[in-house]
Amino acid sequence: MATYRAAYVLPEADSNGVGVLLTTQEQSTLTDDELMVVARQVAATNDVDGEVFIGDWTD
């Protein structure tokens, strides 16, 4: 398993799933602002709703 800095949306409160990853491990070195731009583009393209967070993600 790899842990890296990523942008993601948390799962819904009544869900038993995991969040939605919006950025890749290769993008983990981007600044917060750059990660948010990429994340928002991916979210819009894939109809993902919810607040975007930046933090550690484990695959």
NORTA-V61577 format. One record per backbone hydrogen bond with DSSP energy under -1.0 kcal/mol. CO is the residue of the C=O (numbers start at 0). NH is the residue of the N-H. E is the energy in kcal/mol with one decimal. If there is no record, write none. Layout:
CO_NH_E, CO_NH_E
This chain:
1_58_-2.8, 3_56_-3.0, 5_54_-2.3, 6_21_-2.7, 7_52_-3.2, 8_19_-2.6, 11_14_-2.1, 19_8_-2.1, 24_27_-1.5, 26_29_-2.0, 30_34_-2.8, 31_35_-2.4, 32_36_-1.9, 33_37_-2.2, 34_38_-3.0, 35_39_-2.7, 36_40_-1.9, 37_41_-2.5, 38_42_-2.8, 39_43_-2.4, 40_44_-2.3, 41_45_-1.9, 42_47_-2.7, 52_7_-2.5, 54_5_-2.9, 56_3_-2.4
